[in-house]
Amino acid sequence: MKIPNILVLMLMLGGASAYAANSIDEPLAIQKEMDSSGATSQKKIDEVSQKTVSAVQEYRNELQRAVSLDVYNQQLARLVESQRNEMESLTKQIGEIDNIELGVLPLMLKMISTLEQVISADVPFLLKERQARVENLKGLIDRADISVGEKFRRIMEAYVIETDYGRTIEAYQSELLIGGEPLTVDMLRFGRVGLYYQTLDGNTTGRWNANKQAWETLGSDYRRSVLDGLRIARKQAPPEMLKLAVDAPGEK
């Protein structure tokens, strides 16, 4: 049987179409596979890139910490060296303090003894107060809880107080034996030049005679001067010239 030409042609065209379709589908499939593979590769590249960026940043952070740590270590080394020098200096000073104490202690004892002798030979004003100050200094020397510097400062403070007595005037009350009878009297001190007393009723006035080392009664002509001196010392009157008995230099 003879196949018509038209049918043969249709069969040929159909085969060609199928071949063409197969020819197109195959590259598309390959391209699709390549695209999928490329996407997977890109994803891996992106992940690697991200890890790389993170690693670089971490490296930079660690490098910065290392630099900061190096600077800190250098500063710490200087601080340690400074503290070591300070400790050596303190150790040396402690050793010197022991030597200083050995030299200062005899000096302080002598200063206290001299102060005690001065008060004993001095005009007898505020005698109990001044003697108590010396006794406190004696007790201070034996105390281990007080530094040598503080002991010396307290001794010097006592000397300053005694020095100030020589350039001040003062009025205070005290008790004296007058005629064998204890009486409360007003005392007037003019530096270390004169020490006077007056009974509270103003009837008896006297002074300390340094040459005789005794109290003596003054005449009534001195009563007004001593009273004015008491008022001046208490800041109840302005300073003025006063007529008072004093010990003449070299008088026996």
Phi, psi and chi 1 to 4 in degrees:
 res  aa     phi    psi   chi1   chi2   chi3   chi4
   1 MET       -  134.9 -179.1  178.0  178.3      -
   2 LYS   -95.2  125.7 -174.1  177.0 -180.0  179.4
   3 ILE   -81.0  135.4  -60.9  173.5      -      -
   4 PRO   -65.1  151.0  -21.9   29.6      -      -
   5 ASN   -61.4  -36.6  -68.4  -25.3      -      -
   6 ILE   -64.9  -41.4  -65.6  173.7      -      -
   7 LEU   -65.3  -41.8 -177.8   59.1      -      -
   8 VAL   -59.3  -42.1  172.2      -      -      -
   9 LEU   -63.9  -40.5  179.4   60.7      -      -
  10 MET   -66.0  -38.4  -70.1  178.2   61.9      -
  11 LEU   -64.9  -39.5  -69.9  171.3      -      -
  12 MET   -65.9  -41.1  -68.4  176.2   63.1      -
  13 LEU   -66.5  -37.8  -71.2  173.5      -      -
  14 GLY   -64.4  -41.2      -      -      -      -
  15 GLY   -65.3  -37.7      -      -      -      -
  16 ALA   -65.5  -39.5      -      -      -      -
  17 SER   -64.6  -42.6  -64.2      -      -      -
  18 ALA   -62.9  -40.7      -      -      -      -
  19 TYR   -64.0  -41.2  176.2   77.8      -      -
  20 ALA   -64.4  -40.8      -      -      -      -
  21 ALA   -63.2  -43.0      -      -      -      -
  22 ASN   -63.8  -37.5  -70.2  -25.5      -      -
  23 SER   -65.5  -33.5  -61.1      -      -      -
  24 ILE   -79.9  -42.1  -68.7  172.2      -      -
  25 ASP   -63.7  -38.0  -71.4  -18.1      -      -
  26 GLU   -62.6  -49.0 -174.4  176.5   -7.7      -
  27 PRO   -62.6  -35.7  -24.2   34.7      -      -
  28 LEU   -63.9  -41.1  -71.5  175.1      -      -
  29 ALA   -64.2  -41.6      -      -      -      -
  30 ILE   -62.5  -42.4  -66.0  172.8      -      -
  31 GLN   -64.3  -38.9 -178.2   63.6   44.6      -
  32 LYS   -64.2  -42.9 -175.8  177.2 -179.7 -179.6
  33 GLU   -64.2  -39.9 -175.9  178.6   -8.5      -
  34 MET   -65.7  -41.1  -69.2  177.6   62.4      -
  35 ASP   -62.1  -42.2  -70.4  -15.8      -      -
  36 SER   -64.5  -42.5  176.7      -      -      -
  37 SER   -65.0  -39.5  177.2      -      -      -
  38 GLY   -64.5  -39.5      -      -      -      -
  39 ALA   -63.4  -41.8      -      -      -      -
  40 THR   -63.2  -43.0  -58.6      -      -      -
  41 SER   -63.2  -42.0  -61.5      -      -      -
  42 GLN   -63.5  -38.4 -175.7   62.3   45.1      -
  43 LYS   -63.1  -43.6 -177.0  178.6  179.5 -179.5
  44 LYS   -63.6  -40.3  -69.2 -178.5  178.9  179.6
  45 ILE   -62.3  -44.0  -69.3  172.0      -      -
  46 ASP   -62.1  -41.8  -69.1  -17.3      -      -
  47 GLU   -63.3  -44.1  -69.8  175.7   -4.7      -
  48 VAL   -62.5  -42.3  171.7      -      -      -
  49 SER   -61.9  -43.1  177.2      -      -      -
  50 GLN   -63.4  -42.5 -177.3   62.0   36.8      -
  51 LYS   -63.5  -38.0  -70.1 -179.8  179.9  179.5
  52 THR   -64.0  -45.2  -57.7      -      -      -
  53 VAL   -62.1  -43.5  170.2      -      -      -
  54 SER   -63.0  -40.8  -62.0      -      -      -
  55 ALA   -65.0  -41.7      -      -      -      -
  56 VAL   -63.3  -43.5  170.1      -      -      -
  57 GLN   -64.2  -41.3 -175.3   60.3   43.6      -
  58 GLU   -63.7  -38.2 -174.7  176.2   -3.5      -
  59 TYR   -63.2  -43.7  169.8   75.6      -      -
  60 ARG   -63.0  -42.1  -71.2  176.1  177.4  172.2
  61 ASN   -62.1  -44.7  -67.6  -20.7      -      -
  62 GLU   -64.8  -37.5  -68.1  -61.5  -31.8      -
  63 LEU   -64.9  -40.7 -176.6   61.5      -      -
  64 GLN   -65.8  -40.8 -177.6   61.4   41.6      -
  65 ARG   -63.8  -37.6  -81.4 -165.8  -74.3  -91.7
  66 ALA   -64.6  -40.6      -      -      -      -
  67 VAL   -65.0  -45.7  171.8      -      -      -
  68 SER   -62.2  -41.9  -60.7      -      -      -
  69 LEU   -63.7  -37.1 -175.2   60.0      -      -
  70 ASP   -65.7  -42.7 -177.0   59.4      -      -
  71 VAL   -63.2  -42.9  172.5      -      -      -
  72 TYR   -63.0  -42.5  173.1   75.5      -      -
  73 ASN   -63.1  -39.0  -73.5  -22.8      -      -
  74 GLN   -64.9  -43.2  -68.0  179.8   19.4      -
  75 GLN   -64.8  -40.3  178.2   63.4   30.6      -
  76 LEU   -64.4  -37.1 -171.7   61.3      -      -
  77 ALA   -64.6  -41.0      -      -      -      -
  78 ARG   -65.7  -38.5  -72.5 -166.9  -69.7  -91.3
  79 LEU   -65.1  -43.6  179.2   61.7      -      -
  80 VAL   -61.9  -41.7  170.3      -      -      -
  81 GLU   -64.0  -41.3 -178.2   63.9   21.9      -
  82 SER   -63.5  -42.4  175.6      -      -      -
  83 GLN   -66.3  -35.9  -70.0  178.5  -22.1      -
  84 ARG   -63.9  -43.1 -176.9 -178.4  -65.6  110.4
  85 ASN   -63.9  -39.6  -67.4  -23.5      -      -
  86 GLU   -65.0  -41.3 -176.7   68.4   17.1      -
  87 MET   -63.4  -41.0  -71.4  176.6   61.8      -
  88 GLU   -63.4  -39.9  -68.4  176.2   -3.8      -
  89 SER   -65.2  -43.6  176.3      -      -      -
  90 LEU   -64.5  -40.5  -71.2  174.6      -      -
  91 THR   -60.6  -41.6  -59.1      -      -      -
  92 LYS   -65.5  -42.0 -178.1  178.9  179.3 -178.7
  93 GLN   -64.9  -39.0  -69.4  177.7   35.5      -
  94 ILE   -61.0  -41.5  -69.7  172.3      -      -
  95 GLY   -63.1  -37.3      -      -      -      -
  96 GLU   -70.8  -33.2  -68.4  175.0  -10.9      -
  97 ILE   -61.0  -41.6  -73.1  174.3      -      -
  98 ASP   -58.4  -42.4  -67.4  -22.1      -      -
  99 ASN   -67.1  -38.9  -65.5  -28.4      -      -
 100 ILE   -63.9  -42.9  -70.2  173.5      -      -
 101 GLU   -59.7  -40.0  -72.3 -169.9   17.2      -
 102 LEU   -61.9  -35.3  -69.2  174.5      -      -
 103 GLY   -85.5  -33.3      -      -      -      -
 104 VAL   -80.7  -34.3  170.4      -      -      -
 105 LEU   -55.7  -49.3 -176.7   57.8      -      -
 106 PRO   -60.7  -36.8  -23.3   35.0      -      -
 107 LEU   -63.4  -44.8  173.2   62.5      -      -
 108 MET   -63.9  -40.5  -68.3 -168.4  -64.0      -
 109 LEU   -61.8  -40.3  -68.7  172.6      -      -
 110 LYS   -67.3  -38.9 -177.9  172.1  179.2   58.1
 111 MET   -63.9  -40.9  -69.5  175.6   70.0      -
 112 ILE   -66.2  -41.9  -66.4  174.0      -      -
 113 SER   -62.7  -42.3  176.0      -      -      -
 114 THR   -63.9  -41.5  -60.6      -      -      -
 115 LEU   -62.6  -39.8 -171.4   61.6      -      -
 116 GLU   -64.1  -40.8 -175.4  175.3   29.3      -
 117 GLN   -67.3  -38.6  -67.0  172.8   20.3      -
 118 VAL   -62.5  -45.3  167.3      -      -      -
 119 ILE   -64.9  -38.9  -67.1  173.0      -      -
 120 SER   -65.1  -36.4  177.5      -      -      -
 121 ALA   -91.2   -7.8      -      -      -      -
 122 ASP   -83.9  174.5 -160.9    9.1      -      -
 123 VAL   -59.5  132.8  178.0      -      -      -
 124 PRO   -80.6   58.5   31.7  -36.9      -      -
 125 PHE   -96.5  145.4   61.5   88.6      -      -
 126 LEU    44.2   42.6  -59.3  174.6      -      -
 127 LEU   -61.5  -45.5 -157.8   53.5      -      -
 128 LYS   -63.1  -42.5  -68.7 -178.2  179.0  179.3
 129 GLU   -62.8  -44.5  175.6 -176.4  -39.3      -
 130 ARG   -71.1  -39.3  -64.7  162.1   72.8 -164.0
 131 GLN   -66.6  -37.2  -71.2  173.5  -19.7      -
 132 ALA   -64.0  -34.9      -      -      -      -
 133 ARG   -64.4  -40.1 -171.9  178.0  -63.8  116.6
 134 VAL   -66.0  -42.3  170.3      -      -      -
 135 GLU   -63.0  -37.6  -68.1  -56.6  -44.8      -
 136 ASN   -63.9  -38.2  -72.6  -23.7      -      -
 137 LEU   -66.5  -37.3  -68.6  176.9      -      -
 138 LYS   -63.0  -43.0  -72.2 -179.6  178.7  179.5
 139 GLY   -68.1  -32.0      -      -      -      -
 140 LEU   -64.2  -37.5 -167.1   71.3      -      -
 141 ILE   -59.9  -34.1  -70.0  -65.0      -      -
 142 ASP   -86.2   -1.5  -63.4  -29.2      -      -
 143 ARG   -88.1  124.5  -68.5 -178.4   55.9  177.6
 144 ALA   -80.3  -17.8      -      -      -      -
 145 ASP   -85.7    2.7   60.3  -35.5      -      -
 146 ILE  -117.2  132.0  -61.6  178.6      -      -
 147 SER   -70.0  160.4   67.2      -      -      -
 148 VAL   -61.2  -39.5  174.0      -      -      -
 149 GLY   -61.1  -42.5      -      -      -      -
 150 GLU   -67.4  -38.8  177.0   62.8   14.3      -
 151 LYS   -61.2  -46.3  -66.9  174.7 -177.9  178.2
 152 PHE   -64.7  -38.7 -170.0   77.1      -      -
 153 ARG   -62.1  -41.2 -173.2 -168.0   69.1   79.3
 154 ARG   -67.1  -37.2  -64.8  -82.3  -70.4  -85.2
 155 ILE   -65.5  -44.7  -67.0  172.7      -      -
 156 MET   -64.4  -34.9  -69.3  -56.2  -59.0      -
 157 GLU   -62.2  -41.6 -175.4  179.5   72.5      -
 158 ALA   -63.8  -39.2      -      -      -      -
 159 TYR   -65.5  -38.3  -92.0   80.6      -      -
 160 VAL   -64.1  -42.9  169.8      -      -      -
 161 ILE   -59.9  -44.8  -67.4  172.9      -      -
 162 GLU   -64.8  -37.7  -73.2  -66.7  -32.6      -
 163 THR   -64.6  -40.9  -59.0      -      -      -
 164 ASP   -64.3  -28.6  -72.5  -17.7      -      -
 165 TYR   -58.4  -30.1  -74.7  141.9      -      -
 166 GLY   -74.3  -12.3      -      -      -      -
 167 ARG  -128.0   24.3   49.5  175.2  176.1  -98.3
 168 THR  -131.3  162.1   57.3      -      -      -
 169 ILE  -114.7  153.0   64.6  172.3      -      -
 170 GLU  -153.3  143.9 -177.2  178.6   15.3      -
 171 ALA  -123.3  132.0      -      -      -      -
 172 TYR  -156.0  168.2   62.8   94.1      -      -
 173 GLN  -103.5  146.2  -73.7 -168.6  -15.3      -
 174 SER  -150.1  177.8 -175.6      -      -      -
 175 GLU  -117.1  128.0 -170.6  175.4   88.7      -
 176 LEU  -126.4  154.2  -67.4 -179.2      -      -
 177 LEU   -88.4  111.1  -78.2  174.9      -      -
 178 ILE  -120.9  115.1  -60.6  176.7      -      -
 179 GLY    65.1   32.8      -      -      -      -
 180 GLY    78.0    2.6      -      -      -      -
 181 GLU  -117.9  129.3 -178.5 -178.5   -3.5      -
 182 PRO   -72.0  127.7   25.2  -32.1      -      -
 183 LEU  -132.0  144.9  -68.7  176.7      -      -
 184 THR   -83.4  127.5  -61.0      -      -      -
 185 VAL  -131.9  161.2  -62.8      -      -      -
 186 ASP   -87.9  129.1  -73.1  -38.2      -      -
 187 MET  -105.7  140.5  -57.3  -66.7  -61.8      -
 188 LEU  -125.0  120.5  173.7   63.3      -      -
 189 ARG  -114.1  127.9  175.7 -177.7   61.1   80.7
 190 PHE  -109.2   92.7  -88.9   91.1      -      -
 191 GLY    54.0 -131.0      -      -      -      -
 192 ARG  -111.7   11.9  -76.6 -174.8  163.2   83.9
 193 VAL   -79.2  -41.8  174.2      -      -      -
 194 GLY  -150.2  144.5      -      -      -      -
 195 LEU  -130.5  120.1 -177.6   62.6      -      -
 196 TYR  -124.2  157.8  -52.0   87.8      -      -
 197 TYR  -136.1  158.0   72.8   86.2      -      -
 198 GLN  -148.8  130.5 -168.6  169.5   85.0      -
 199 THR   -63.1  156.4   55.7      -      -      -
 200 LEU   -63.0  -25.6  -60.8 -176.2      -      -
 201 ASP   -85.2   -5.0   57.8   13.8      -      -
 202 GLY    77.4    6.1      -      -      -      -
 203 ASN   -81.1  -26.7  -68.9  -29.0      -      -
 204 THR  -125.2  131.6  -54.8      -      -      -
 205 THR  -129.6  141.5  -59.0      -      -      -
 206 GLY  -155.4 -176.0      -      -      -      -
 207 ARG  -151.1  166.1   76.1  178.6 -172.7  103.0
 208 TRP   -89.4  122.1  173.6 -102.7      -      -
 209 ASN   -93.7  103.9 -172.1  -42.4      -      -
 210 ALA   -64.6  -32.9      -      -      -      -
 211 ASN   -70.8  -35.6  -66.1  -46.8      -      -
 212 LYS   -92.3  -10.4  -63.8  178.8 -179.6  179.0
 213 GLN    52.9   48.1  -68.7  -69.4  -66.1      -
 214 ALA  -155.9  160.5      -      -      -      -
 215 TRP   -84.2  142.7  -65.8  100.2      -      -
 216 GLU  -135.9  148.0   64.8  179.9   13.8      -
 217 THR   -84.8  139.3  -57.5      -      -      -
 218 LEU  -101.6  159.1  -63.2  174.6      -      -
 219 GLY   -68.8  166.1      -      -      -      -
 220 SER   -64.6  -18.7   58.3      -      -      -
 221 ASP   -70.5  -14.1   51.9  -26.1      -      -
 222 TYR   -95.0  -10.1  -72.8  105.1      -      -
 223 ARG   -59.7  -44.1 -177.5  174.9   60.8 -177.6
 224 ARG   -65.8  -40.1 -176.9   64.5 -169.2  178.0
 225 SER   -65.0  -41.8  -67.4      -      -      -
 226 VAL   -66.7  -40.2  170.9      -      -      -
 227 LEU   -62.5  -43.1 -180.0   60.3      -      -
 228 ASP   -64.3  -38.4  -71.4  -17.0      -      -
 229 GLY   -63.1  -39.2      -      -      -      -
 230 LEU   -62.0  -41.4  -70.9  167.6      -      -
 231 ARG   -67.2  -37.4  -65.4  177.9   63.7 -132.3
 232 ILE   -67.0  -44.2  -67.2  170.7      -      -
 233 ALA   -62.8  -32.6      -      -      -      -
 234 ARG   -86.3    4.6  -68.3  167.9  177.9  156.9
 235 LYS    61.7   33.0  -58.3 -173.1 -175.6  -55.4
 236 GLN   -97.7   -4.8  -63.2  172.4  -12.5      -
 237 ALA  -151.9  153.5      -      -      -      -
 238 PRO   -73.2  155.8   26.6  -34.5      -      -
 239 PRO   -59.6  145.7  -22.5   33.9      -      -
 240 GLU  -156.9  168.7   60.4  176.2  -78.3      -
 241 MET   -72.4  135.2  -64.2  -68.4  -66.6      -
 242 LEU  -125.4  145.2  -61.6  173.7      -      -
 243 LYS   -98.7  107.8  177.9 -176.0  176.6 -177.6
 244 LEU  -134.1  148.2  -65.6  169.2      -      -
 245 ALA   -79.6  133.9      -      -      -      -
 246 VAL  -133.1  163.5  -63.5      -      -      -
 247 ASP   -79.9  128.8  -65.0  -46.2      -      -
 248 ALA   -75.8  142.8      -      -      -      -
 249 PRO   -58.7  131.7  -23.6   33.8      -      -
 250 GLY    81.1    1.8      -      -      -      -
 251 GLU   -70.8  139.5 -177.5 -178.7  -15.1      -
 252 LYS  -113.4      -  -59.4  -66.1 -176.7 -178.6
